[in-house]
Amino acid sequence: MITLARSRWLAFELARPTTAQFVVFVVLNVGMTVLQLVMMPVLKAIFGATSLVGIDFQALPVGTAPDGAPFFVFDYAAGALPDGGGGLAYFLAVQLTLAIAQVINFFAQRTLTFKSNSDPWRAAAWYAVAYVVITFGAAALQSVYKAPIYELFITTWGWGATGEAAADVTTMLINAVISCLVFFPVFKIIFRREPESAPASEPASESPSPRSRDTQDAGTTATSSL
């Protein structure tokens, strides 16, 4: 059964290479999302037990929110959620979780999904640039939806600690969906598979055929007899 499934997958991969890549890409992204869902509560608890919760991390103001307050790309006001923004502790937990997952994702996608044979250092450099740009975009979006989600789960629905965990999962899933939609076309460019040049074949040395050797031997014998 495994052999049959493998042969069918190979046939599908040959017939629809981009679709096959997207399937593998999504499967790996689901794995990375599960990893993030495991790491996020752990790192959040570790950083949340420190004084970093009380330190504001509000960076890159880009205009004004509807209530007149400054709008920050990275908006992690001091204080525990939902009253505060989680402070520097929440920022570090989110970014460290994403960074670990993306490092693993780089090698997995390059090797398993796109089977790239291009320069890994060049690919890593472009991957880092794409990661930074997408992280800034995702952070700006998170500044819009993070507070309402935590407010909904923790206060409006009154779920308390359970609501905070549910809000963590929801925000992480939103980040994962955004990454999945944006990263695939970027990876198609970064993780190219370059055509492999065939090794130059050495010219075969011409060796006399058995018949020609017999003719040469006969000629040599005749010459000796004379």
Rosetta silent file (secondary structure, phi, psi, omega in degrees, C-alpha in Angstrom):
SEQUENCE: MITLARSRWLAFELARPTTAQFVVFVVLNVGMTVLQLVMMPVLKAIFGATSLVGIDFQALPVGTAPDGAPFFVFDYAAGALPDGGGGLAYFLAVQLTLAIAQVINFFAQRTLTFKSNSDPWRAAAWYAVAYVVITFGAAALQSVYKAPIYELFITTWGWGATGEAAADVTTMLINAVISCLVFFPVFKIIFRREPESAPASEPASESPSPRSRDTQDAGTTATSSL
SCORE:     score description
SCORE:     0.000 S_00000001
   1 L     0.000  -40.797  179.145    0.000    0.000    0.000 S_00000001
   2 H   -63.510  -41.728  179.146    2.844    2.371    0.844 S_00000001
   3 H   -63.120  -40.869  179.167    4.502    1.621   -2.487 S_00000001
   4 H   -64.788  -44.628  179.294    1.240    2.269   -4.336 S_00000001
   5 H   -62.541  -39.642  179.757    0.681    5.555   -2.499 S_00000001
   6 H   -65.518  -42.998 -179.188    4.245    6.613   -3.227 S_00000001
   7 H   -65.634  -37.810  178.186    3.949    5.803   -6.930 S_00000001
   8 H   -68.283  -38.174  178.181    0.674    7.721   -7.178 S_00000001
   9 H   -64.725  -42.254  178.803    2.190   10.694   -5.392 S_00000001
  10 H   -62.468  -39.344  177.936    5.185   10.696   -7.747 S_00000001
  11 H   -65.200  -41.773  177.861    2.827   10.582  -10.725 S_00000001
  12 H   -64.837  -39.142 -179.885    0.822   13.484   -9.278 S_00000001
  13 H   -64.166  -37.660  178.339    4.046   15.394   -8.580 S_00000001
  14 H   -71.989  -37.098 -177.336    5.144   14.988  -12.192 S_00000001
  15 H   -75.926  -39.384 -177.299    1.733   15.964  -13.568 S_00000001
  16 L  -133.813   75.283 -173.965    1.133   18.958  -11.259 S_00000001
  17 H   -62.103  -41.789 -178.566    4.451   20.043   -9.720 S_00000001
  18 H   -67.378  -41.589  177.887    3.272   23.402   -8.330 S_00000001
  19 H   -63.640  -40.927  178.233    0.157   21.887   -6.746 S_00000001
  20 H   -63.213  -41.370  176.614    2.262   19.119   -5.219 S_00000001
  21 H   -60.677  -42.057 -178.884    4.662   21.706   -3.815 S_00000001
  22 H   -65.319  -37.350  178.117    1.755   23.637   -2.303 S_00000001
  23 H   -62.185  -48.698  178.821    0.402   20.474   -0.643 S_00000001
  24 H   -63.668  -40.200  178.925    3.769   19.714    0.973 S_00000001
  25 H   -58.577  -45.306 -179.525    4.150   23.394    1.865 S_00000001
  26 H   -66.249  -42.825  179.407    0.787   23.418    3.672 S_00000001
  27 H   -59.842  -45.398  178.526    1.522   20.169    5.523 S_00000001
  28 H   -65.400  -36.587  178.159    4.845   21.539    6.772 S_00000001
  29 H   -66.652  -35.900  175.202    3.174   24.810    7.747 S_00000001
  30 H   -62.306  -42.622  176.781    0.600   22.909    9.781 S_00000001
  31 H   -61.213  -42.008  178.464    3.480   21.190   11.565 S_00000001
  32 H   -66.156  -34.956  178.232    5.156   24.545   12.215 S_00000001
  33 H   -65.968  -42.996  176.787    1.857   25.937   13.529 S_00000001
  34 H   -60.513  -42.827  177.726    1.508   23.038   15.970 S_00000001
  35 H   -59.729  -43.177  179.162    5.088   23.654   17.097 S_00000001
  36 H   -65.601  -37.654  179.113    4.303   27.332   17.671 S_00000001
  37 H   -66.110  -27.816  176.565    1.145   26.463   19.600 S_00000001
  38 H   -78.936  -43.390 -175.430    3.269   24.311   21.894 S_00000001
  39 H   -73.377  -37.803 -172.255    6.099   26.828   22.298 S_00000001
  40 H   -57.513  -51.143  179.270    4.042   30.003   22.681 S_00000001
  41 H   -62.088  -35.061 -179.592    2.377   29.204   26.049 S_00000001
  42 H   -66.283  -51.397 -179.494    5.682   27.921   27.430 S_00000001
  43 H   -66.325  -35.426  178.723    7.697   30.990   26.407 S_00000001
  44 H   -64.422  -40.079  178.455    4.865   33.293   27.409 S_00000001
  45 H   -67.257  -38.950 -179.775    4.798   31.744   30.885 S_00000001
  46 H   -64.760  -52.005 -179.088    8.593   32.007   31.187 S_00000001
  47 H   -70.897  -30.241 -179.403    8.764   35.661   30.135 S_00000001
  48 H   -68.396  -19.203  178.706    5.503   36.455   31.931 S_00000001
  49 L   -85.121    1.902 -178.967    7.087   35.499   35.242 S_00000001
  50 L  -106.162  174.431  179.219    9.675   38.258   34.827 S_00000001
  51 H   -76.325   -2.366 -179.956    9.544   42.013   35.269 S_00000001
  52 H   -64.412  -21.617  178.073    9.525   42.392   31.470 S_00000001
  53 H   -60.810  -31.500 -177.481    5.712   42.396   31.613 S_00000001
  54 H   -87.736    6.809 -179.697    5.897   45.854   33.145 S_00000001
  55 L  -105.397  123.909  177.023    8.094   47.292   30.385 S_00000001
  56 L   -64.151  140.110  166.875    6.403   49.029   27.449 S_00000001
  57 E  -134.266   90.358  179.135    7.399   47.945   23.969 S_00000001
  58 E  -125.821  108.766 -172.579    5.676   50.285   21.550 S_00000001
  59 E  -128.623  154.935  175.765    7.698   50.934   18.420 S_00000001
  60 E    59.413   71.702  175.510    7.261   52.449   14.953 S_00000001
  61 E   -67.284  133.281 -179.021    4.261   54.783   15.238 S_00000001
  62 E  -133.938   66.632  177.672    2.355   54.948   11.950 S_00000001
  63 E   101.350 -157.612 -173.938   -0.501   57.367   12.374 S_00000001
  64 E  -129.499  138.825  177.182   -3.367   57.524   14.820 S_00000001
  65 L   -73.966  165.604  179.988   -5.913   54.950   15.966 S_00000001
  66 L   -56.348  -29.429 -179.802   -9.671   55.707   15.798 S_00000001
  67 L   -84.234    3.651  178.395   -9.650   56.672   19.492 S_00000001
  68 L    93.251   -8.303  179.688   -6.926   59.259   18.853 S_00000001
  69 L   -78.328  153.363  177.334   -4.113   57.246   20.422 S_00000001
  70 E   -61.601  142.501  178.357   -0.889   56.684   18.460 S_00000001
  71 E  -102.287  121.478 -178.160   -0.912   53.524   16.324 S_00000001
  72 E  -107.941  142.771  173.426    2.242   51.420   16.665 S_00000001
  73 E   -63.590  -46.630  174.197    3.407   48.601   14.400 S_00000001
  74 E  -107.735  103.814 -173.925    4.690   46.842   17.517 S_00000001
  75 E  -118.757   90.790  178.733    2.188   47.683   20.242 S_00000001
  76 E  -125.433   81.554 -179.545    2.906   45.836   23.481 S_00000001
  77 L   -66.755  154.164 -179.468    1.920   48.180   26.283 S_00000001
  78 L   -63.447  149.177  177.929    3.082   47.364   29.807 S_00000001
  79 L   109.132  149.922 -179.852    0.837   45.172   31.939 S_00000001
  80 L   -70.309  150.204  176.683   -0.672   41.709   31.733 S_00000001
  81 L   -69.234  147.783    2.680   -3.355   40.976   29.169 S_00000001
  82 L   -91.484   -5.759 -177.483   -6.127   42.008   28.681 S_00000001
  83 L   -66.309  -38.007  176.814   -5.654   45.208   30.696 S_00000001
  84 L  -110.324 -165.339  179.775   -2.205   45.779   29.187 S_00000001
  85 L  -107.212    8.471 -179.493   -0.491   44.595   26.036 S_00000001
  86 L    92.800  -15.339  177.280    1.790   42.019   27.629 S_00000001
  87 H    64.552 -163.489 -179.762    4.777   44.353   27.573 S_00000001
  88 H   -62.380  -27.614  179.904    8.230   43.364   26.411 S_00000001
  89 H   -62.155  -46.227 -178.875    7.590   39.853   27.768 S_00000001
  90 H   -67.660  -40.506  178.631    4.806   39.156   25.266 S_00000001
  91 H   -58.677  -47.521 -178.967    6.805   40.669   22.401 S_00000001
  92 H   -65.349  -38.689  179.417    9.801   38.418   23.121 S_00000001
  93 H   -62.852  -44.023 -179.673    7.599   35.339   23.493 S_00000001
  94 H   -65.701  -49.780 -174.635    5.934   35.970   20.122 S_00000001
  95 H   -69.077  -36.970  178.491    9.107   36.819   18.218 S_00000001
  96 H   -68.425  -39.426  176.332   11.181   33.977   19.673 S_00000001
  97 H   -60.585  -47.385 -179.990    8.421   31.498   18.860 S_00000001
  98 H   -64.752  -40.643 -177.305    8.215   32.761   15.278 S_00000001
  99 H   -64.550  -45.762  179.693   11.997   32.834   14.839 S_00000001
 100 H   -61.561  -45.487 -179.398   12.509   29.223   16.003 S_00000001
 101 H   -63.487  -38.640 -177.419    9.676   27.996   13.794 S_00000001
 102 H   -72.852  -32.389  176.242   10.963   29.905   10.760 S_00000001
 103 H   -64.066  -46.154  177.606   14.520   28.580   11.093 S_00000001
 104 H   -63.929  -41.440 -178.561   13.183   25.016   11.085 S_00000001
 105 H   -62.838  -35.027  179.800   10.776   25.918    8.289 S_00000001
 106 H   -57.656  -52.497 -177.450   13.624   27.264    6.138 S_00000001
 107 H   -68.556  -39.469 -178.646   15.455   23.941    6.015 S_00000001
 108 H   -65.941  -47.222 -178.507   12.273   21.859    5.729 S_00000001
 109 H   -67.604  -40.171 -178.227   10.768   23.877    2.876 S_00000001
 110 H   -64.436  -40.928 -174.412   14.053   24.192    1.000 S_00000001
 111 H   -85.824  -47.111 -170.900   14.799   20.468    1.195 S_00000001
 112 H   -90.328  -41.634 -174.859   11.407   18.743    1.170 S_00000001
 113 H   -82.490  -54.192 -172.471    9.036   21.085   -0.656 S_00000001
 114 L  -101.509  -10.406  178.146   11.107   22.801   -3.316 S_00000001
 115 L    46.992   47.760 -174.247   14.146   20.481   -3.391 S_00000001
 116 L   -74.220  141.047  174.944   16.267   23.532   -4.068 S_00000001
 117 L  -119.258   16.586  178.442   19.884   23.190   -5.151 S_00000001
 118 L   -77.775  174.495 -178.349   20.613   26.928   -5.270 S_00000001
 119 L   -60.103  117.618 -176.918   23.146   28.665   -3.044 S_00000001
 120 H   -64.700  -33.786 -179.003   21.877   28.146    0.556 S_00000001
 121 H   -69.593  -39.952  176.606   23.519   31.323    1.874 S_00000001
 122 H   -64.635  -42.897  178.261   21.919   33.467   -0.804 S_00000001
 123 H   -63.178  -40.496  179.726   18.569   31.805   -0.133 S_00000001
 124 H   -64.095  -38.499  179.431   18.995   32.357    3.616 S_00000001
 125 H   -64.058  -46.558  178.921   19.724   36.054    3.070 S_00000001
 126 H   -67.352  -35.150  177.332   16.593   36.557    0.964 S_00000001
 127 H   -62.046  -42.832  179.460   14.591   34.453    3.414 S_00000001
 128 H   -62.733  -42.182  178.439   15.707   36.727    6.261 S_00000001
 129 H   -62.366  -46.596  179.885   14.673   39.823    4.291 S_00000001
 130 H   -62.528  -39.825 -179.426   11.272   38.306    3.490 S_00000001
 131 H   -62.736  -42.720 -179.436   10.825   37.233    7.116 S_00000001
 132 H   -64.818  -46.242 -178.820   11.516   40.746    8.420 S_00000001
 133 H   -61.921  -46.583 -178.675    9.149   42.386    5.917 S_00000001
 134 H   -67.719  -35.699  177.967    6.357   39.888    6.579 S_00000001
 135 H   -62.319  -41.772  178.380    6.916   40.118   10.347 S_00000001
 136 H   -64.006  -42.324  178.617    6.452   43.886   10.216 S_00000001
 137 H   -64.327  -43.803  179.227    3.265   43.475    8.190 S_00000001
 138 H   -65.173  -36.632  178.915    1.903   40.779   10.506 S_00000001
 139 H   -65.504  -39.468  178.209    2.770   42.903   13.550 S_00000001
 140 H   -63.557  -41.206  177.475    0.858   45.854   12.121 S_00000001
 141 H   -67.349  -38.222 -179.440   -2.187   43.642   11.564 S_00000001
 142 H   -63.774  -31.425  177.178   -1.826   42.130   15.024 S_00000001
 143 H   -62.440  -23.690 -179.722   -2.002   45.605   16.520 S_00000001
 144 H   -84.002  -45.563 -171.219   -5.506   45.792   15.046 S_00000001
 145 H  -100.394  -14.830 -174.078   -6.944   42.404   16.062 S_00000001
 146 H   -63.448  -54.206 -176.186   -4.955   41.337   19.156 S_00000001
 147 H   -60.143  -47.026  178.626   -6.624   43.516   21.795 S_00000001
 148 H   -61.218  -36.263 -179.750  -10.242   42.837   20.660 S_00000001
 149 H   -65.685  -47.059  179.583   -9.604   39.072   20.561 S_00000001
 150 H   -65.510  -38.515  178.041   -8.181   38.971   24.094 S_00000001
 151 H   -62.246  -41.660 -179.036  -10.939   41.271   25.325 S_00000001
 152 H   -63.728  -51.512 -174.713  -13.565   38.993   23.764 S_00000001
 153 H   -71.546  -40.925 -172.577  -12.242   35.708   25.172 S_00000001
 154 H   -85.757  -47.499 -172.703  -11.142   36.904   28.610 S_00000001
 155 H   -97.052  -54.525 -175.261  -13.592   39.668   29.572 S_00000001
 156 H   -62.685  -47.645  179.448  -16.662   39.552   27.319 S_00000001
 157 L   -87.682  -10.193  175.758  -17.059   35.787   27.459 S_00000001
 158 L    65.572   35.279 -177.502  -15.584   35.597   30.958 S_00000001
 159 L   -86.508  -11.433  177.330  -13.295   32.651   30.222 S_00000001
 160 H    61.519 -129.197 -178.253  -10.405   33.963   32.310 S_00000001
 161 H   -63.222  -36.334  177.231   -7.207   31.907   31.953 S_00000001
 162 H   -63.763  -39.728  178.120   -8.909   29.565   29.468 S_00000001
 163 H   -65.087  -35.667  177.913   -9.876   32.566   27.376 S_00000001
 164 H   -64.876  -42.075  177.845   -6.290   33.813   27.398 S_00000001
 165 H   -64.619  -40.681  178.793   -5.083   30.436   26.103 S_00000001
 166 H   -65.045  -37.378  177.531   -7.812   30.444   23.440 S_00000001
 167 H   -67.183  -37.943  175.494   -6.805   33.967   22.409 S_00000001
 168 H   -57.863  -47.470 -178.805   -3.163   32.830   22.151 S_00000001
 169 H   -63.436  -43.188 -178.239   -4.214   30.010   19.820 S_00000001
 170 H   -62.522  -47.494 -179.684   -6.428   32.311   17.735 S_00000001
 171 H   -65.441  -36.643  179.096   -3.747   34.960   17.213 S_00000001
 172 H   -67.534  -38.506  177.879   -1.157   32.294   16.395 S_00000001
 173 H   -65.791  -38.663  177.124   -3.483   30.710   13.821 S_00000001
 174 H   -62.453  -43.808  176.743   -4.082   34.101   12.200 S_00000001
 175 H   -60.205  -40.626 -178.268   -0.312   34.616   11.982 S_00000001
 176 H   -65.800  -41.592  179.441    0.084   31.143   10.480 S_00000001
 177 H   -64.365  -43.324  178.462   -2.559   31.766    7.802 S_00000001
 178 H   -60.603  -46.474 -179.953   -0.970   35.087    6.849 S_00000001
 179 H   -61.717  -41.635 -177.822    2.471   33.466    6.636 S_00000001
 180 H   -62.833  -43.324 -177.495    1.123   30.570    4.573 S_00000001
 181 H   -70.647  -33.045 -174.850   -0.526   32.841    2.006 S_00000001
 182 H   -89.472  -39.029 -171.250    2.445   35.182    1.657 S_00000001
 183 H   -72.463  -30.596 -175.054    5.425   32.865    1.979 S_00000001
 184 H   -59.717  -52.528  177.251    4.553   30.336   -0.756 S_00000001
 185 H   -63.415  -31.061  177.352    5.051   32.677   -3.746 S_00000001
 186 H   -66.836  -43.212  179.526    8.115   34.127   -2.008 S_00000001
 187 H   -64.230  -34.367  178.584    9.576   30.647   -1.527 S_00000001
 188 H   -59.353  -31.080  179.273    8.955   29.826   -5.188 S_00000001
 189 H   -83.940  -44.201 -175.181   11.374   32.632   -6.031 S_00000001
 190 H   -70.349  -45.966 -174.056   13.916   32.070   -3.251 S_00000001
 191 L   -96.471   64.840  178.654   14.114   28.278   -3.420 S_00000001
 192 L   -76.407  151.755  172.442   14.723   27.808   -7.108 S_00000001
 193 L  -108.310  109.759 -177.080   15.881   24.499   -8.489 S_00000001
 194 L   -83.391  142.975  179.463   18.614   25.185  -10.997 S_00000001
 195 L   -62.659  133.933 -179.118   19.170   22.721  -13.846 S_00000001
 196 L   -84.686  130.048  179.329   22.047   20.420  -13.108 S_00000001
 197 L   -77.594  134.033  179.915   24.742   20.340  -15.764 S_00000001
 198 L   -70.499  137.690  179.560   25.585   16.869  -16.982 S_00000001
 199 L   -63.066  138.928 -179.253   29.195   15.856  -16.273 S_00000001
 200 L   -64.712  128.256 -178.834   31.419   16.023  -19.323 S_00000001
 201 L   -83.957  135.484  179.668   31.997   12.536  -20.684 S_00000001
 202 L   -76.771  138.306  178.956   35.588   11.572  -21.343 S_00000001
 203 L   -63.316  130.465 -178.107   36.305   10.415  -24.897 S_00000001
 204 L   -71.479  135.288  178.703   36.590    6.667  -24.916 S_00000001
 205 L   -71.978  132.874 -177.416   40.008    5.401  -25.955 S_00000001
 206 L   -77.854  123.536  177.893   39.800    3.471  -29.167 S_00000001
 207 L  -113.768  140.378 -177.889   40.916   -0.092  -28.721 S_00000001
 208 L   -64.092  141.093  178.234   41.408   -2.398  -31.666 S_00000001
 209 L   -70.027  159.075  179.102   38.700   -4.952  -32.181 S_00000001
 210 H   -55.585  -36.525 -178.289   39.589   -8.629  -31.787 S_00000001
 211 H   -67.273  -40.611 -179.331   39.373   -9.083  -35.547 S_00000001
 212 H   -68.570  -34.172  177.540   41.784   -6.217  -36.238 S_00000001
 213 H   -64.950  -39.089  178.281   44.161   -7.580  -33.618 S_00000001
 214 H   -63.257  -39.893  179.829   44.084  -10.958  -35.343 S_00000001
 215 H   -64.013  -42.126  179.608   44.809   -9.264  -38.669 S_00000001
 216 H   -64.485  -41.731  179.960   47.713   -7.344  -37.141 S_00000001
 217 H   -63.797  -39.921 -179.969   49.087  -10.503  -35.540 S_00000001
 218 H   -64.878  -39.877  179.387   48.814  -12.373  -38.838 S_00000001
 219 H   -65.612  -38.831  179.419   50.647   -9.576  -40.634 S_00000001
 220 H   -65.050  -40.354 -179.596   53.372   -9.561  -38.022 S_00000001
 221 H   -65.438  -42.314 -179.855   53.806  -13.336  -38.345 S_00000001
 222 H   -63.946  -38.932 -179.977   53.987  -13.136  -42.115 S_00000001
 223 H   -65.903  -38.969  179.994   56.607  -10.418  -41.934 S_00000001
 224 H   -66.150  -36.323 -178.952   58.680  -12.469  -39.513 S_00000001
 225 H   -66.396  -35.117  178.191   58.524  -15.482  -41.829 S_00000001
 226 L   -70.016    0.000    0.000   59.912  -13.429  -44.678 S_00000001
